[in-house]
């Protein structure tokens, strides 16, 4: 069983599993077209740290993040 940890759940949970997310997450239990539509219509702001987090994630967390 793969456990996923995150502070982004917003439900008080600090970890979940892929099985739980696929079966109980209202967005992930939809077909791909519905999922894309839901996500496009959330009107979320651009994540503040995404430009630093994505390169680090692509390198498995090993990334030299420049000082600001």
C-alpha positions in Angstrom: 0.0 0.0 0.0 1.4 3.4 -1.0 0.8 6.1 1.5 0.8 9.8 0.4 1.6 12.6 2.8 0.7 16.2 2.3 -0.3 19.3 4.1 -2.7 20.2 1.3 -5.5 17.8 2.1 -7.5 20.3 4.1 -9.5 17.6 5.8 -7.3 17.2 8.8 -5.6 14.1 7.3 -1.8 14.1 7.1 -1.7 11.0 4.9 -3.8 9.0 2.5 -3.4 6.2 0.0 -3.8 6.1 -3.7 -6.7 3.7 -3.3 -8.5 6.1 -1.0 -7.9 9.1 -3.3 -9.1 7.2 -6.4 -12.3 6.0 -4.6 -13.2 8.9 -2.3 -11.7 12.1 -3.8 -14.6 13.6 -5.7 -12.3 15.0 -8.4 -10.3 11.8 -9.0 -13.3 9.5 -9.1 -14.5 11.2 -12.3 -13.5 10.6 -15.9 -10.6 12.6 -17.3 -12.8 15.1 -19.2 -14.9 15.9 -16.1 -11.7 16.2 -14.0 -10.1 18.7 -16.4 -13.3 20.7 -16.5 -13.5 20.8 -12.7 -9.9 21.9 -12.3 -10.2 24.5 -15.0 -13.2 26.1 -13.3 -11.7 26.3 -9.8 -10.1 29.6 -10.6 -7.2 28.9 -8.4 -4.3 31.5 -8.2 -0.9 30.5 -9.6 0.9 28.7 -6.7 3.5 30.9 -5.1 6.3 28.3 -4.8 5.5 26.2 -8.0 8.5 27.6 -9.9 10.8 26.3 -7.2 8.9 23.1 -6.2 8.5 21.6 -9.7 12.2 21.6 -10.6 13.0 20.1 -7.2 10.4 17.4 -7.7 11.7 16.6 -11.2 15.1 15.9 -9.6 13.7 13.8 -6.8 14.1 16.7 -4.3 17.7 17.3 -5.2 17.8 20.8 -6.6 19.9 23.8 -5.9 17.2 26.4 -5.1 18.8 29.9 -5.6 18.8 32.3 -2.8 16.4 35.3 -3.3 
